[in-house]
Amino acid sequence: MKLSKVFLDGAFKNNPVFIQLIGLCSTLAITNNLTNSVAMGVAVTFVLIMSNGVVSALRNIIPDKIRIPCFIVVIATFVTLVQMILQAYSQTIYSALGIFLPLIVVNCCILGEAEGFAYKNALIPSIVDGIGTGVGYTIAVIAMGLVREFFGYGTLFDINILPESYPGIGIMGAPAGAFILLGFLIAGFRLLLNRRAD
């Protein structure tokens, strides 16, 4: 199994947000700010790498009939670790991500990789798959956060980029704006992939 292909498949060909359309709840909810987007991307990537590694390492021990509950316990362990670290060292980000941080446990992107890849493959490819999928998710949330914060508020990382008199495009800060932007980004991402395939 070629590790570069595993990585590229996770990040681009099977991008969880733009291609598979999974993990959309957090993608739409927390991306009105670039800081939140980066934090969520890093958190999801960490959980993906660690849970894929543990599931792969234990794949011959976990009974098939109870594999999903086992996956959820493994994922929940790493999500709790992320929560504790953020709560201890970055209360602002912890509060900003709110309920969407513990909801990483049931993110289809992570559970899908545990079930579809890590449970069937060796440790190193599973970790690489976790990295690739995490990078793909992070690309999606950062793209959303960048566009929404810039056009919605005229800032990036809460630093004014446009003049303070900039009124902002109100819909970009709203859920409706997230849906509209996601549709455009999905179309653009797929168009780029199709052009590269030709």
Backbone as CSV, one residue per row, in Angstrom:
resi,resn,N_x,N_y,N_z,CA_x,CA_y,CA_z,C_x,C_y,C_z
1,MET,0.847,-1.184,0.000,0.000,0.000,0.000,0.891,1.245,0.000
2,LYS,0.704,2.116,-0.995,1.526,3.315,-1.127,1.010,4.393,-0.181
3,LEU,1.876,4.832,0.744,1.445,5.777,1.780,1.067,7.134,1.201
4,SER,1.762,7.571,0.143,1.420,8.867,-0.458,0.008,8.836,-1.041
5,LYS,-0.376,7.710,-1.617,-1.727,7.567,-2.172,-2.768,7.587,-1.048
6,VAL,-2.448,6.912,0.060,-3.363,6.898,1.214,-3.589,8.318,1.712
7,PHE,-2.491,9.080,1.829,-2.592,10.469,2.299,-3.409,11.314,1.332
8,LEU,-3.071,11.261,0.049,-3.748,12.091,-0.948,-5.218,11.723,-1.103
9,ASP,-5.534,10.435,-0.986,-6.942,10.016,-1.037,-7.724,10.648,0.106
10,GLY,-7.162,10.606,1.322,-7.845,11.176,2.487,-8.003,12.680,2.399
11,ALA,-6.961,13.342,1.904,-6.978,14.805,1.872,-7.773,15.373,0.703
12,PHE,-7.696,14.722,-0.458,-8.292,15.319,-1.659,-9.345,14.435,-2.329
13,LYS,-8.938,13.258,-2.798,-9.858,12.420,-3.571,-11.101,12.033,-2.774
14,ASN,-10.922,11.758,-1.488,-12.051,11.409,-0.609,-12.201,12.437,0.508
15,ASN,-11.996,13.714,0.183,-12.094,14.767,1.199,-13.408,14.619,1.962
16,PRO,-13.344,14.566,3.309,-14.561,14.287,4.077,-15.674,15.320,3.891
17,VAL,-15.306,16.582,3.720,-16.320,17.641,3.610,-16.729,17.869,2.161
18,PHE,-15.768,18.079,1.277,-16.074,18.470,-0.094,-16.481,17.314,-1.005
19,ILE,-16.061,16.097,-0.688,-16.394,14.949,-1.540,-17.399,14.022,-0.855
20,GLN,-17.108,13.592,0.376,-17.990,12.647,1.062,-19.177,13.321,1.744
21,LEU,-19.089,14.636,1.952,-20.155,15.416,2.604,-20.481,14.886,4.002
22,ILE,-19.434,14.577,4.768,-19.622,14.162,6.161,-18.882,15.139,7.079
23,GLY,-19.288,15.184,8.327,-18.698,16.131,9.264,-19.160,17.558,9.017
24,LEU,-20.341,17.705,8.404,-20.812,19.032,8.019,-21.340,19.862,9.184
25,CYS,-21.792,19.204,10.234,-22.375,19.933,11.368,-21.366,20.930,11.932
26,SER,-20.192,20.448,12.291,-19.173,21.343,12.843,-18.639,22.285,11.768
27,THR,-18.564,21.815,10.535,-18.059,22.658,9.440,-18.923,23.895,9.279
28,LEU,-20.211,23.739,9.352,-21.123,24.867,9.182,-21.216,25.721,10.441
29,ALA,-21.071,25.105,11.598,-21.345,25.808,12.851,-20.199,26.687,13.339
30,ILE,-18.966,26.232,13.219,-17.869,26.944,13.879,-17.000,27.762,12.925
31,THR,-17.349,27.816,11.659,-16.451,28.435,10.683,-16.724,29.916,10.426
32,ASN,-17.403,30.602,11.325,-17.596,32.036,11.133,-16.370,32.815,11.597
33,ASN,-15.356,32.089,12.065,-14.148,32.697,12.601,-12.964,31.800,12.262
34,LEU,-11.889,32.369,11.744,-10.741,31.579,11.306,-10.040,30.890,12.475
35,THR,-9.988,31.535,13.617,-9.363,30.928,14.806,-10.086,29.645,15.193
36,ASN,-11.408,29.706,15.227,-12.204,28.519,15.556,-11.999,27.416,14.528
37,SER,-11.916,27.811,13.250,-11.727,26.838,12.173,-10.412,26.081,12.328
38,VAL,-9.339,26.822,12.590,-8.028,26.189,12.767,-8.049,25.274,13.984
39,ALA,-8.631,25.752,15.088,-8.679,24.944,16.316,-9.464,23.651,16.094
40,MET,-10.603,23.740,15.419,-11.401,22.543,15.161,-10.679,21.599,14.212
41,GLY,-10.012,22.152,13.200,-9.241,21.322,12.277,-8.134,20.554,12.977
42,VAL,-7.411,21.237,13.858,-6.324,20.585,14.607,-6.896,19.521,15.548
43,ALA,-8.006,19.845,16.227,-8.619,18.888,17.161,-9.082,17.628,16.431
44,VAL,-9.768,17.801,15.310,-10.265,16.653,14.548,-9.102,15.835,13.987
45,THR,-8.062,16.515,13.512,-6.894,15.802,12.975,-6.217,14.975,14.058
46,PHE,-6.038,15.553,15.235,-5.431,14.823,16.357,-6.251,13.581,16.704
47,VAL,-7.570,13.755,16.814,-8.439,12.624,17.166,-8.402,11.559,16.070
48,LEU,-8.397,11.977,14.821,-8.321,11.028,13.695,-7.039,10.197,13.751
49,ILE,-5.905,10.868,13.931,-4.623,10.164,13.949,-4.576,9.165,15.104
50,MET,-4.935,9.630,16.295,-4.831,8.779,17.487,-5.835,7.626,17.454
51,SER,-7.078,7.922,17.091,-8.090,6.857,17.084,-7.822,5.847,15.974
52,ASN,-7.387,6.312,14.793,-7.023,5.374,13.727,-5.888,4.464,14.179
53,GLY,-4.889,5.039,14.848,-3.766,4.245,15.327,-4.182,3.186,16.329
54,VAL,-5.008,3.575,17.298,-5.438,2.626,18.339,-6.351,1.552,17.746
55,VAL,-7.300,1.959,16.912,-8.211,0.978,16.305,-7.433,-0.027,15.456
56,SER,-6.472,0.476,14.681,-5.665,-0.429,13.854,-4.842,-1.386,14.714
57,ALA,-4.250,-0.851,15.778,-3.423,-1.685,16.660,-4.242,-2.769,17.351
58,LEU,-5.509,-2.470,17.621,-6.369,-3.417,18.348,-7.335,-4.171,17.439
59,ARG,-7.190,-4.035,16.118,-8.191,-4.590,15.195,-8.340,-6.101,15.298
60,ASN,-7.288,-6.798,15.686,-7.375,-8.260,15.812,-7.900,-8.697,17.178
61,ILE,-8.045,-7.731,18.084,-8.537,-8.035,19.438,-10.004,-7.657,19.585
62,ILE,-10.407,-6.562,18.919,-11.790,-6.064,19.046,-12.747,-7.041,18.366
63,PRO,-13.722,-7.582,19.116,-14.698,-8.480,18.493,-15.547,-7.739,17.466
64,ASP,-15.814,-8.385,16.345,-16.540,-7.767,15.244,-17.912,-7.258,15.662
65,LYS,-18.605,-7.999,16.528,-19.979,-7.648,16.891,-20.066,-6.377,17.738
66,ILE,-19.002,-6.026,18.427,-19.056,-4.824,19.276,-18.024,-3.773,18.826
67,ARG,-17.652,-3.827,17.563,-16.599,-2.924,17.101,-17.018,-1.455,17.157
68,ILE,-18.262,-1.131,16.790,-18.695,0.278,16.774,-18.653,0.882,18.182
69,PRO,-19.227,0.217,19.212,-19.084,0.776,20.570,-17.620,0.923,20.997
70,CYS,-16.783,-0.019,20.593,-15.351,0.081,20.913,-14.722,1.287,20.241
71,PHE,-15.078,1.512,18.972,-14.552,2.673,18.255,-14.966,3.961,18.970
72,ILE,-16.223,4.022,19.386,-16.733,5.235,20.036,-16.001,5.490,21.351
73,VAL,-15.711,4.427,22.110,-14.965,4.582,23.372,-13.561,5.130,23.090
74,VAL,-12.904,4.585,22.077,-11.558,5.053,21.715,-11.603,6.520,21.300
75,ILE,-12.540,6.862,20.416,-12.659,8.242,19.934,-12.994,9.180,21.085
76,ALA,-13.931,8.781,21.941,-14.342,9.614,23.077,-13.173,9.883,24.025
77,THR,-12.283,8.912,24.164,-11.112,9.101,25.026,-10.253,10.250,24.519
78,PHE,-9.980,10.267,23.219,-9.120,11.317,22.663,-9.833,12.660,22.588
79,VAL,-11.143,12.646,22.357,-11.907,13.898,22.368,-11.881,14.504,23.770
80,THR,-12.036,13.673,24.790,-11.978,14.152,26.174,-10.612,14.747,26.480
81,LEU,-9.561,14.115,25.979,-8.201,14.635,26.160,-8.064,16.021,25.523
82,VAL,-8.578,16.172,24.300,-8.539,17.474,23.618,-9.316,18.511,24.419
83,GLN,-10.499,18.145,24.894,-11.317,19.056,25.699,-10.566,19.528,26.938
84,MET,-9.936,18.586,27.634,-9.216,18.927,28.863,-8.038,19.859,28.574
85,ILE,-7.315,19.599,27.480,-6.173,20.454,27.117,-6.646,21.863,26.780
86,LEU,-7.704,21.963,25.953,-8.218,23.285,25.584,-8.777,24.026,26.794
87,GLN,-9.474,23.308,27.652,-10.045,23.946,28.832,-8.946,24.464,29.755
88,ALA,-7.836,23.738,29.824,-6.736,24.136,30.705,-5.900,25.271,30.114
89,TYR,-5.665,25.234,28.798,-4.700,26.157,28.202,-5.286,27.217,27.274
90,SER,-6.520,27.047,26.830,-7.131,28.044,25.938,-8.636,28.100,26.172
91,GLN,-8.988,28.760,27.250,-10.395,28.857,27.650,-11.237,29.550,26.576
92,THR,-10.640,30.507,25.864,-11.372,31.236,24.824,-11.812,30.309,23.705
93,ILE,-10.869,29.504,23.201,-11.204,28.573,22.115,-12.145,27.493,22.624
94,TYR,-11.904,27.017,23.834,-12.778,26.001,24.431,-14.224,26.505,24.474
95,SER,-14.412,27.746,24.900,-15.762,28.320,24.975,-16.339,28.562,23.585
96,ALA,-15.487,29.011,22.645,-15.966,29.312,21.297,-16.446,28.053,20.578
97,LEU,-15.732,26.947,20.749,-16.130,25.698,20.079,-17.347,25.073,20.746
98,GLY,-17.530,25.344,22.025,-18.729,24.936,22.748,-19.093,23.468,22.595
99,ILE,-20.357,23.222,22.311,-20.889,21.866,22.221,-20.286,21.084,21.053
100,PHE,-19.742,21.791,20.059,-19.215,21.099,18.878,-17.908,20.368,19.156
101,LEU,-17.252,20.703,20.261,-16.044,19.981,20.648,-16.368,18.557,21.105
102,PRO,-17.271,18.370,22.088,-17.616,16.985,22.446,-18.323,16.219,21.330
103,LEU,-18.971,16.944,20.406,-19.654,16.269,19.302,-18.691,15.662,18.288
104,ILE,-17.385,15.936,18.440,-16.392,15.275,17.583,-16.514,13.762,17.736
105,VAL,-16.944,13.316,18.912,-17.088,11.875,19.178,-17.965,11.208,18.128
106,VAL,-19.021,11.871,17.713,-19.955,11.260,16.763,-19.788,11.829,15.357
107,ASN,-18.651,12.488,15.101,-18.368,12.995,13.766,-18.198,11.807,12.822
108,CYS,-19.026,11.762,11.794,-19.004,10.625,10.852,-17.650,10.470,10.180
109,CYS,-16.949,11.571,10.035,-15.622,11.543,9.415,-14.685,10.632,10.212
110,ILE,-14.677,10.767,11.522,-13.765,9.994,12.374,-14.235,8.555,12.505
111,LEU,-15.518,8.382,12.780,-16.062,7.026,12.919,-15.965,6.265,11.605
112,GLY,-16.185,6.968,10.497,-16.092,6.339,9.178,-14.687,5.857,8.863
113,GLU,-13.675,6.622,9.247,-12.290,6.204,9.008,-11.904,5.027,9.900
114,ALA,-12.403,5.024,11.140,-12.130,3.896,12.038,-12.723,2.610,11.467
115,GLU,-13.961,2.710,10.995,-14.663,1.543,10.461,-14.161,1.146,9.074
116,GLY,-14.020,2.146,8.197,-13.719,1.854,6.797,-12.254,1.638,6.481
117,PHE,-11.352,2.160,7.318,-9.934,2.023,6.995,-9.131,1.382,8.125
118,ALA,-9.137,2.012,9.299,-8.241,1.568,10.380,-8.519,0.134,10.827
119,TYR,-9.791,-0.256,10.824,-10.150,-1.600,11.286,-9.707,-2.681,10.295
120,LYS,-9.343,-2.262,9.073,-8.997,-3.231,8.027,-7.533,-3.149,7.595
121,ASN,-6.775,-2.188,8.144,-5.416,-1.966,7.665,-4.407,-1.896,8.802
122,ALA,-3.133,-1.980,8.425,-2.035,-1.956,9.394,-1.891,-0.579,10.035
123,LEU,-1.053,-0.506,11.055,-0.906,0.697,11.877,-0.429,1.922,11.086
124,ILE,0.684,1.812,10.368,1.255,2.981,9.689,0.314,3.528,8.618
125,PRO,-0.222,2.698,7.714,-1.197,3.247,6.747,-2.408,3.886,7.431
126,SER,-2.838,3.329,8.552,-3.997,3.889,9.258,-3.684,5.264,9.827
127,ILE,-2.472,5.431,10.364,-2.066,6.739,10.876,-1.961,7.741,9.725
128,VAL,-1.382,7.315,8.610,-1.264,8.192,7.440,-2.659,8.566,6.925
129,ASP,-3.576,7.612,6.930,-4.956,7.906,6.528,-5.573,8.941,7.466
130,GLY,-5.314,8.806,8.767,-5.809,9.787,9.732,-5.253,11.173,9.467
131,ILE,-3.949,11.236,9.155,-3.334,12.522,8.840,-3.964,13.112,7.579
132,GLY,-4.094,12.294,6.526,-4.662,12.771,5.263,-6.088,13.255,5.413
133,THR,-6.909,12.472,6.098,-8.306,12.858,6.296,-8.400,14.113,7.157
134,GLY,-7.544,14.190,8.178,-7.513,15.383,9.030,-7.105,16.621,8.262
135,VAL,-6.106,16.482,7.402,-5.675,17.608,6.567,-6.807,18.028,5.628
136,GLY,-7.498,17.040,5.046,-8.626,17.350,4.167,-9.728,18.104,4.886
137,TYR,-10.054,17.655,6.100,-11.070,18.331,6.913,-10.609,19.744,7.261
138,THR,-9.334,19.863,7.648,-8.791,21.164,8.040,-8.788,22.144,6.870
139,ILE,-8.436,21.667,5.687,-8.490,22.520,4.489,-9.904,23.077,4.310
140,ALA,-10.896,22.203,4.479,-12.293,22.617,4.288,-12.716,23.665,5.312
141,VAL,-12.441,23.413,6.598,-12.905,24.363,7.619,-12.129,25.680,7.561
142,ILE,-10.838,25.623,7.194,-10.068,26.861,7.079,-10.566,27.682,5.884
143,ALA,-10.857,27.017,4.765,-11.403,27.736,3.607,-12.720,28.420,3.980
144,MET,-13.572,27.692,4.681,-14.852,28.272,5.117,-14.620,29.442,6.071
145,GLY,-13.784,29.229,7.064,-13.534,30.260,8.073,-12.902,31.507,7.492
146,LEU,-11.969,31.318,6.569,-11.276,32.449,5.948,-12.257,33.334,5.181
147,VAL,-13.050,32.724,4.337,-14.001,33.495,3.522,-15.078,34.134,4.393
148,ARG,-15.614,33.373,5.338,-16.706,33.905,6.167,-16.237,35.045,7.065
149,GLU,-15.073,34.891,7.692,-14.605,35.960,8.576,-14.206,37.208,7.785
150,PHE,-13.507,36.996,6.670,-13.038,38.145,5.883,-14.208,38.952,5.335
151,PHE,-15.140,38.281,4.663,-16.248,39.018,4.052,-17.337,39.378,5.062
152,GLY,-17.476,38.587,6.103,-18.504,38.862,7.100,-18.132,39.977,8.052
153,TYR,-16.849,40.026,8.436,-16.434,40.990,9.464,-15.251,41.871,9.051
154,GLY,-14.589,41.532,7.938,-13.435,42.310,7.508,-12.185,42.033,8.317
155,THR,-12.160,40.891,9.004,-11.023,40.534,9.856,-10.496,39.151,9.484
156,LEU,-9.299,38.833,9.935,-8.737,37.482,9.895,-8.044,37.261,11.227
157,PHE,-8.342,36.177,11.882,-7.849,35.903,13.235,-8.170,37.078,14.164
158,ASP,-9.349,37.670,13.964,-9.846,38.804,14.756,-8.997,40.068,14.630
159,ILE,-8.169,40.136,13.596,-7.375,41.342,13.321,-7.996,42.039,12.124
160,ASN,-8.252,43.344,12.256,-8.876,44.100,11.161,-7.989,44.099,9.921
161,ILE,-8.543,43.620,8.816,-7.855,43.640,7.523,-8.439,44.769,6.680
162,LEU,-9.745,44.857,6.694,-10.434,45.937,5.977,-10.664,47.098,6.948
163,PRO,-10.902,48.304,6.435,-11.130,49.452,7.332,-12.279,49.186,8.303
164,GLU,-12.208,49.834,9.447,-13.247,49.639,10.473,-14.622,50.069,9.994
165,SER,-14.648,50.929,8.976,-15.925,51.384,8.421,-16.598,50.314,7.556
166,TYR,-15.857,49.226,7.255,-16.431,48.146,6.430,-17.660,47.578,7.135
167,PRO,-18.825,47.594,6.460,-20.056,47.175,7.140,-20.192,45.664,7.298
168,GLY,-19.456,44.891,6.495,-19.566,43.433,6.564,-20.758,42.929,5.772
169,ILE,-20.632,41.710,5.306,-21.742,41.056,4.607,-22.403,40.161,5.644
170,GLY,-23.502,40.631,6.175,-24.151,39.976,7.308,-24.424,38.496,7.133
171,ILE,-24.786,38.085,5.914,-25.153,36.680,5.697,-23.958,35.744,5.897
172,MET,-22.734,36.276,5.730,-21.557,35.427,5.902,-21.374,34.973,7.348
173,GLY,-21.877,35.738,8.289,-21.792,35.339,9.691,-22.945,34.459,10.124
174,ALA,-23.921,34.287,9.244,-25.128,33.529,9.577,-25.054,32.105,9.010
175,PRO,-25.839,31.175,9.569,-25.857,29.801,9.051,-26.203,29.713,7.562
176,ALA,-27.100,30.578,7.092,-27.462,30.554,5.666,-26.244,30.835,4.795
177,GLY,-25.403,31.763,5.221,-24.188,32.070,4.485,-23.234,30.890,4.443
178,ALA,-23.172,30.140,5.541,-22.320,28.949,5.590,-22.790,27.919,4.573
179,PHE,-24.104,27.702,4.480,-24.649,26.747,3.508,-24.334,27.173,2.074
180,ILE,-24.546,28.447,1.791,-24.310,28.956,0.433,-22.830,28.822,0.070
181,LEU,-21.966,29.269,0.982,-20.526,29.202,0.724,-20.066,27.754,0.560
182,LEU,-20.565,26.861,1.396,-20.180,25.450,1.285,-20.526,24.901,-0.092
183,GLY,-21.692,25.263,-0.607,-22.078,24.812,-1.944,-21.096,25.277,-3.012
184,PHE,-20.686,26.544,-2.932,-19.714,27.071,-3.902,-18.352,26.392,-3.750
185,LEU,-17.924,26.174,-2.506,-16.620,25.537,-2.288,-16.618,24.083,-2.758
186,ILE,-17.720,23.372,-2.528,-17.822,21.992,-3.016,-17.722,21.964,-4.538
187,ALA,-18.457,22.864,-5.193,-18.427,22.916,-6.658,-17.021,23.236,-7.160
188,GLY,-16.367,24.221,-6.543,-15.020,24.605,-6.954,-14.003,23.498,-6.727
189,PHE,-14.093,22.832,-5.578,-13.160,21.745,-5.251,-13.303,20.588,-6.228
190,ARG,-14.531,20.227,-6.520,-14.773,19.130,-7.464,-14.347,19.489,-8.875
191,LEU,-14.535,20.736,-9.250,-14.097,21.186,-10.560,-12.578,21.075,-10.692
192,LEU,-11.854,21.488,-9.652,-10.392,21.386,-9.663,-9.934,19.938,-9.746
193,LEU,-10.578,19.067,-8.971,-10.211,17.643,-9.012,-10.465,17.042,-10.389
194,ASN,-11.590,17.390,-11.001,-11.918,16.864,-12.334,-10.931,17.369,-13.386
195,ARG,-10.504,18.614,-13.268,-9.526,19.149,-14.230,-8.182,18.464,-14.068
196,ARG,-7.784,18.157,-12.843,-6.519,17.478,-12.612,-6.564,16.044,-13.113
197,ALA,-7.768,15.437,-13.061,-7.914,14.047,-13.510,-7.852,13.943,-15.029
198,ASP,-8.223,15.012,-15.728,-8.243,14.979,-17.214,-6.833,14.985,-17.797
